[in-house]
Amino acid sequence: MLDDAHLGDIEGAFGRIRLGEEEVAGGLRRKLITFLAIMGPGLIVMVGDNDAGGVSTYAQAGQNYGYSLLWTLLLLIPVLIVNQEMVVRLGAVTGVGHARLINERFGRFWGWFSVGDLFILNFLTIVTEFIGVSLALQYFHVTPYISVPITGLILVAITASGSFRRWEQALFGFIAVSLILIPLGFSADPHWGQIGYHFVVPGVQGGVSSTAVLLIIAIVGTTVAPWQLFFQQSNVIDKRITPRFIPYERADTTVGAFVVVIGASLVLITAVFAVRGTHLAGNFTDALGVAHALEAHGGWYGAAFSVVLLDASIIGAASVTLSTSYAFGDVFGIRHSLHRSFKDAKPFYASYTGMIALAATIVLIPGTPLGLLTTAVQALAGILLPSASVFLLLLCNDREVLGPWMNPRWLNIVAVFIIGVLLVLSGTLVITTLFSRINAIKVAIWLAIALAAFAAAAGVWVWLTGRRGPARPPHPRDTMTAAERMSWRMPPLALLKPVQWSPITKMGVLTLRGYLVISVLLLIVKAVQLGHG
């Protein structure tokens, strides 16, 4: 399934691995050199998720609820690792992007629905990144009519260079700038005893309320985003990572998960410091408001926080836009690789440039409802997340697609539990966005009860049918040697046997389809109502 741009040496920001070196064994030093060359897709996708919306959400949590929501960030580490590890295997083993796999294995409806939602969601997210750019540079008295276009040109320049290595090096440069969060957070008079307590003991300052529940859901939604699945799978392919290097890419993803949570925690801690003991505590406006609040503690605090917001917006815009262009290439069968020059992949780079230009233009139009767009991003992410997670799990249990790299049973149990939690949070966010007077706590409780009842019924049905039916075949992993597994790749898509769903899977997917269609229609109605005041 791979074209010539996706074959050859691995060219990372910190090293190169030639094809002939794949099987060369070595000690710890050699493994470290290999890891540095492989590192990139996992760390970039995670840091990219701490974008403008993420910085704003974590700052809101700190300003309105102090340290009390830090526990939500710690719980996200296993969620991030489990989700992204599955797409690492899909990318390395199949050589096919996430969008195309869904389209080929589950039909055009789900392929176009997933990609259509992704395009809309990603575009709105890119708009919010430019909102972050404008807010960050307004702190330095730079008008958006200068900051937004220049940032757009920078984004296009670092991506359309025709070199995967140069693109990755540029992204690592921006990641290095984000390290300013470390001195910023550690100098923000952190109360380490309280911080340690709230990391391990769940609670909400002032008590659990509907507003607090929605903010918790927003934290999850801004940290576990659908675009991450599409981005990392395609980026793993584009970097030419094969099954031989899956352990290294798993490590890259794990490091990224801890980095993103540490960064989010430092933003929250800084926001607590900004408003501590003032009337601003509990009255969040936006990230620029936090930067101005920090001025009372010294000019460098506000400037550093604004730089963090700007940097996060650029990394987020670069990653989200590229994930869309990757999916665009998957769906329309066009060349889509950062190894190709602009001349050799014009539609791919044109889609990237067009999204950047259009998103930047929308932010600059006077009277654009930027607040409405931000709300729509969160709601649409909540709608898309369940389908993205469900199809990710189905693909990772497809023998034809992953063979010996299929999920083991224990990972399926963990993934199903995570998807269940995401479904409850997603449903709560969507329902409360569309019907603002409904109590979020009650909605979450009833959704959890309904989902638990469905899961119990499905479990009983599977157990009963499993006893009557033929014995399950062994996991393909148990029938191959380690060397055979490392060399196994998915056959061409045209040669794969069609997907055969069980009745319970069909019922679940049909229910999901109904949920998605109804939710999208209601969201459109709600957006029109809000647009008309």
C-alpha positions, 0 to 999 in steps of 0.5 A: 500500500506504500508509494515510493515517498513512504519507503526508504530511510527514516529521517528524523529530527535527531538522526537517520536510520538507513534501511540496511540498519534495521536488523543491526543489534546493539546495546543501550547506546544503539537503542538510545540513538534509534529512539532519538531518530524515531522520536517525533510522531508521539511527542508532536501529537501530544504537545500539539494537543496542548493547543490554544483551546487546551491552554485556555481550558487548563487556565480556566480550571486553575482560575475558577477551581484552584488546584482541585481539578489536577486529578483529571489530568493524571487520569488522562495519561492511560487514556492517551497512551492506550488510544495512541498506541493502537494507531501506532500499530495501525500505521506501522503495520498497514501503511494506510491512513486512518481515514482510508482504513475506515472507508475501505473496511466499514463502507463509504457512509462511515468513511465519509461521515468520519472524514467529513466530521473531521474536516469540519472539526479540524477547520473550526479548531484551526480557527481557534488556534488563530484566535489564540495567536491574536490574543497572545500577540495582542498582549504585545500590542500587535494587531491581529491584522499583522499577527494572524497573516504572518503566523499563517505564512510561517505555518505554510513555510515550515510544512511545504519545504519538501523535507520531512526532517526539516518539518520535524526539526521546526516542530521540535524548535517550537516544542523547545520554546514551550519549555518556558512553562517549566520556569514559569510554573515553578516560579508561580509560588506553587503549594506543593502539598496541595498540588500533590493532594489534588493529583491523587484525591478527586474533588472540586473546589466549592463542590460538584456543580453542573458548571464544574462537570462541564469543565471536566468534560472540556478538559477531557475533550481538549486533551483526547481529540479525534484528530490525534488518531488521524495525525499520528497514524499518517505521521508514523507512515510518513516517517517510514516507521515499520513494525520493527520500530513499534516499541520505540514509537510506543516509548515516544508516545508514552513520553508525549503523554507525560509531557502533555499532562505536565504542561497542562498542570503547569498552565493550571498552576500558573493560572492559580498563581495569577489570581490568588487572593484577588477578585479575579479568582473564579471569574475566568474570561480568556487566556489573555485575561490570565496573562494580564493578571500575571502582570501584577507579579512581574512583567515577565510572567505575563509575557512568558504566558503569552509566549506559551499561548502563541507557541501552543497555537502554532504547534496546534495549528500545524498538527491539526491542519496536517492531519486534515491534509493527510486525511484529504490525501487518503480519501481522494487518493492523491500523493500526501507526504512531507517527503515530496516537494510542493511541485510533486504534491500540489493538491496535498500542500494546496489543501493545507495552505487553503485551510490556513488561509481560510481560517485566518481570514475568518478570524480577521472578519469583523463581527465573526462570532468567535465565541460561538465557534469555540463552543461548536468545536467542543460540541463537535469534538464530543460528537465525533469522539465516540465514533473515532474511538469505536472504529479504532477498537474495531480496526485493532481487532480486525485479523485481516488488518493487523494479524499478529498485531491485533489487540490482546484481550486485556487491552480490549477490556481497558479500551472498552472501559475507556470508550464507555467513559468517553461516551458518557462524557461526550453524550453529557457535553452534547446534551448540555450544549444543546439543552443548557437548562439540563443538569449535567450531573444528572445527565452523566449519571443516567447515561452511565446507567444506560451504558452499563445496562447495555454493556451487561446485556451485551456481555451476557449475550456474548457469553451465551452465544460463545458457549454454543458456537465454535471455539475461538481461533487462537490469537495470530500472535501465538502462531508466529515467531517474533521474527515473523511478527516483525516482518508481517505487513497488511496485504493490499486492501483489495485482497482482504476478506470483507468485515463480518460483524456480529449482531451485537456489533451491528446493533451497536454501530446502528445505535452510534449512527443514530446518535451521530446523525441526531446530534449533528442535526441538533448542533446545527439547529443550536448554532443557528439559534445562537447565531441569531441571538 
